[in-house]
Amino acid sequence: MKLLNELLIIVLIFITGEYISSLLPFLLPGSIAGMLILLFLLIFKIIKIEQIKRISDFFLGNLSFLFLPVSVGLLGSMDILRESGVNILILTLGTTVIVIYVTGAIVELVLRLQRKGEN
C-alpha cells in the first residue's frame, strides 16, 4: 500500500505539472514543470524524501526499460537520422560539454556554501 501511495504522489505532481504547463503562455513541458514542483516540495520539506523513496528507486532501477519505447520510435525515423546525423551529433556533444561544465560549477558552488556554513 505504501508503494501505491508513493506512486499517487508522483502521479499527482506530474498531472499538476501538465496542468500548469497548459496554462503558461510559453512552452514548458509538463514533465519539467512537474519536476520543478517536486523539487520545490522537497526543498521546502512539504514532501519528505522518505515519502517517495521506494517508488523513486524503482523508477531509477528500471530507467533503461522506460526508454525502450523512445528507442524503438527512433528506429522508425532512420531517414531523418541519416539526413541530420552530423548535426545531431554536434548538438549532442556540444550540449553534453555544457551540461558537464554547469554541473561541475554548481557542485563547486554548493561545496563552497557548505564549507562556508560549517565555519
C-alpha positions as CSV (number, residue, x, y, z in Angstrom):
1,M,0.0,0.0,0.0
2,K,2.9,2.3,0.8
3,L,4.2,1.9,-2.8
4,L,0.8,2.8,-4.2
5,N,0.7,6.0,-2.0
6,E,4.2,7.0,-3.3
7,L,3.1,6.4,-6.9
8,L,0.0,8.5,-6.3
9,I,2.1,11.4,-5.0
10,I,4.3,11.2,-8.1
11,V,1.4,11.0,-10.5
12,L,-0.4,13.9,-8.8
13,I,2.7,16.0,-9.2
14,F,3.0,15.0,-12.8
15,I,-0.6,15.9,-13.5
16,T,-0.2,19.2,-11.7
17,G,2.8,19.9,-13.9
18,E,0.9,19.1,-17.1
19,Y,-1.9,21.4,-16.0
20,I,0.4,24.3,-15.1
21,S,2.2,23.8,-18.4
22,S,-1.1,24.1,-20.3
23,L,-1.8,27.4,-18.6
24,L,1.6,29.0,-19.3
25,P,1.9,31.5,-22.2
26,F,5.2,29.9,-23.2
27,L,6.2,26.3,-24.0
28,L,7.3,24.3,-21.0
29,P,6.9,20.5,-21.0
30,G,4.6,19.3,-18.3
31,S,7.2,16.8,-17.1
32,I,9.7,19.6,-16.5
33,A,7.1,21.6,-14.6
34,G,6.3,18.6,-12.5
35,M,10.0,18.0,-11.7
36,L,10.3,21.7,-10.7
37,I,7.2,21.3,-8.5
38,L,8.7,18.2,-6.9
39,L,12.0,20.0,-6.3
40,F,10.3,22.8,-4.5
41,L,8.2,20.5,-2.5
42,L,11.3,18.6,-1.4
43,I,13.3,21.8,-0.7
44,F,10.5,23.3,1.5
45,K,10.0,19.9,3.2
46,I,6.4,19.7,2.2
47,I,7.2,16.2,0.9
48,K,10.0,14.2,2.6
49,I,12.3,12.0,0.6
50,E,11.1,9.0,2.6
51,Q,7.6,9.5,1.2
52,I,8.7,8.8,-2.3
53,K,12.0,6.8,-1.9
54,R,10.8,3.3,-2.8
55,I,9.0,4.4,-6.0
56,S,11.9,6.6,-7.0
57,D,14.3,3.8,-6.5
58,F,12.1,1.5,-8.6
59,F,11.9,4.1,-11.5
60,L,15.6,4.7,-11.4
61,G,16.3,1.0,-11.3
62,N,14.2,0.5,-14.4
63,L,15.2,3.6,-16.3
64,S,16.6,1.8,-19.3
65,F,13.3,-0.1,-19.7
66,L,11.4,3.2,-19.6
67,F,13.5,4.4,-22.6
68,L,12.7,1.4,-24.7
69,P,9.6,2.9,-26.5
70,V,11.6,6.0,-27.4
71,S,14.4,3.9,-28.8
72,V,12.0,1.9,-30.9
73,G,10.4,5.1,-32.1
74,L,13.8,6.3,-33.3
75,L,14.2,3.3,-35.5
76,G,11.2,4.4,-37.4
77,S,12.9,7.7,-38.1
78,M,16.1,6.4,-39.6
79,D,15.7,8.5,-42.8
80,I,15.7,11.7,-40.7
81,L,18.6,10.5,-38.6
82,R,20.7,9.8,-41.8
83,E,20.0,13.3,-43.1
84,S,20.7,15.1,-39.9
85,G,23.1,12.7,-38.2
86,V,26.1,15.0,-38.2
87,N,24.0,18.0,-36.9
88,I,22.5,15.8,-34.2
89,L,26.0,14.5,-33.2
90,I,27.5,18.0,-33.0
91,L,24.5,19.3,-31.0
92,T,24.7,16.3,-28.6
93,L,28.4,16.7,-28.0
94,G,28.1,20.4,-27.5
95,T,25.2,20.2,-25.0
96,T,27.0,17.4,-23.2
97,V,30.0,19.6,-22.6
98,I,27.8,22.4,-21.4
99,V,25.9,20.1,-19.0
100,I,29.2,18.8,-17.6
101,Y,30.5,22.3,-17.1
102,V,27.4,23.6,-15.5
103,T,27.1,20.6,-13.2
104,G,30.7,21.0,-12.1
105,A,30.2,24.7,-11.4
106,I,27.0,24.0,-9.4
107,V,28.8,21.3,-7.4
108,E,31.7,23.6,-6.6
109,L,29.2,26.4,-5.6
110,V,27.3,24.0,-3.3
111,L,30.6,22.7,-1.7
112,R,31.8,26.3,-1.1
113,L,28.4,27.2,0.5
114,Q,28.6,24.1,2.7
115,R,32.1,24.9,3.8
116,K,31.1,28.5,4.5
117,G,28.1,27.2,6.6
118,E,30.4,25.0,8.7
119,N,32.6,27.9,9.6
